[in-house]
Amino acid sequence: MTYPEISGAMADEKVKEIDAKGVDAVVSCDISCLMQLEGRLKATRSAVKSLHVAQLLAEQDPES
């Protein structure tokens, strides 16, 4: 929040790497980082989903 230009540039660089890898989702346990990445992914119309680690775990099949 103190340096929006720096954090924005960092997020843009991360989104470029995420998109280049061809992944379906990005997972984080840091909600502020995840929210920033999600905003940038949406702004670039990326199809990559963003998930908190708790969401990922909650989606797992308990039978497996």
Secondary structure, DSSP 4 states (H G I P E B T S, - for coil): ---HHHHHHHHHHHHHHHHHHT-SEEEES-HHHHHHHHHHHHHTT---EEEEHHHHHHHS-TT-
